[in-house]
Amino acid sequence: MSSALAIDGGDPVRRELLPYGRQTIEIDDVDAVTEALQSAFLTTGPRVREFEEAFAAVVGAEHAVAVNSGTAALHAIMATLDIGPGDEVIVPAITFAATSNAVLYQRGTPVFCDVDSRTLLVGAADIEPHITPRTRAVIAVDYAGQPCAYDDLHALCQSRGITVLSDACHALGALEGTRSVGTLAEMSAFSLHPVKSMTTGEGGVISTNDAKLAARMRRFRNHGLDSDHRERSRRDSWMYEMVELGFNYRLTDVACALGISQLKRVGEWVSRRNAIAKDYDRAFAAMPGVTPLDLRPGVRHAYHLYVVRFDPAAFKVDRAQLFKALRAEGIGVNVHYIPVYLHPYYRDTLGFKAGRCPKAEGAYEQILSLPMFPTMQDHDVRDVVAAIRKVTDAYRVGAQAGRSS
Ligand SMILES: *Cc1c(COP(=O)(O)O)cnc(C)c1O
């Protein structure tokens, strides 16, 4: 076998691209969806509440509200807090754009803060300099599936009347000690997109221990109507009133049937993700210049993503070249995320400037997400490690340039 890089015309480690994430769908899931399709309700039926109750039980929260995306979950949270013009919401620079977009949907002001270079999590010290009299809330992002230090965030925010919220879209199945993500903030948003811990195709959930907030979010997802169709028919009344400007963010019964079925195995899947992470950790411990993100003590990671940092001093090429070379080897690496305020919309339309969050911008230049999903086999993991060894050996400072033996 030639050791020439695939990007230089050598044989790739894999012929078919190994994706960075992939859903797990088993026959039980198919049966559950089929049954829902043949039932009386395709939407606003009994499976919605059944899914919400099962989800709440899994995360240990009092209430769960199902919506049709993680983005809708974040929007519902912002609307329920009555975020509006003049209100500032602090969000980390490294996240999916939906986190701060949700603030914009309400005409609020997203205020980007920096993150820890080694975990990419937002900490109290990153938030504090951005607090003003207009700060209403913080949306902590459990990046990659690792919970933020919520106790520190509450200690900073509570006395100032700032609400701590969680974008837990990466983190279903994660724990802080024995406490579950989904119970660590006033409201927590989850995504059920196919690359996340479990899926309903598209979908989202908000968890909270506050019954009033849950009721408000149920109204918001249903046009702002004061009661849903089933309650109306129970009361035998035609009367319903729109009391606020809501949206149609409902999750269908078909999707909820899939969700109920998926929830039964999400714990197993998170365990498999942790086992894969252990194998990666072991391999990279012996590879200079390739460093996984740090783990906070006492947490159970959900490993939506497995992210490594490449030390720019150790390699002759930048992250963009490492990305291309690994893709050429058949490894579906990815980058999560470009600091949100560097997107053209945030720069050109909203006026954000590069340089705002130096730690986030520095980390962004060094990170790659590696394939990570529960049905990855041990030989898939070995392929990823082999490809990274091959590419980093070829590009290492001091390696012989441009030749293969
Ligand atoms: C996936 C994701 C979202 C949005 O979820 P959708 O279900 O795709 O709308 C929001 N925030 C983060 C951090 C995410 O990873």
The ligand as an SDF file (V2000), in Angstrom:
LIG
                    3D

 15 15  0  0  0  0  0  0  0  0999 V2000
  -28.6780   21.7060   15.8060 C   0  0  0  0  0  0  0  0  0  0  0  0
  -28.5350   22.9470   16.6120 C   0  0  0  0  0  0  0  0  0  0  0  0
  -29.5220   23.9320   16.6840 C   0  0  0  0  0  0  0  0  0  0  0  0
  -30.7280   23.9570   15.8070 C   0  0  0  0  0  0  0  0  0  0  0  0
  -31.4450   22.7980   15.7840 O   0  0  0  0  0  0  0  0  0  0  0  0
  -32.3920   22.4720   14.5190 P   0  0  0  0  0  0  0  0  0  0  0  0
  -33.1660   21.3110   15.0350 O   0  0  0  0  0  0  0  0  0  0  0  0
  -31.4820   22.1210   13.3970 O   0  0  0  0  0  0  0  0  0  0  0  0
  -33.2140   23.6630   14.2500 O   0  0  0  0  0  0  0  0  0  0  0  0
  -29.3290   24.9980   17.5530 C   0  0  0  0  0  0  0  0  0  0  0  0
  -28.2230   25.1090   18.2920 N   0  0  0  0  0  0  0  0  0  0  0  0
  -27.2320   24.1910   18.2290 C   0  0  0  0  0  0  0  0  0  0  0  0
  -26.0190   24.3770   19.0820 C   0  0  0  0  0  0  0  0  0  0  0  0
  -27.3560   23.1010   17.3790 C   0  0  0  0  0  0  0  0  0  0  0  0
  -26.3620   22.2230   17.2600 O   0  0  0  0  0  0  0  0  0  0  0  0
  1  2  1  0
  2  3  1  0
  2 14  2  0
  3  4  1  0
  3 10  2  0
  4  5  1  0
  5  6  1  0
  6  7  2  0
  6  8  1  0
  6  9  1  0
 10 11  1  0
 11 12  2  0
 12 13  1  0
 12 14  1  0
 14 15  1  0
M  END
$$$$
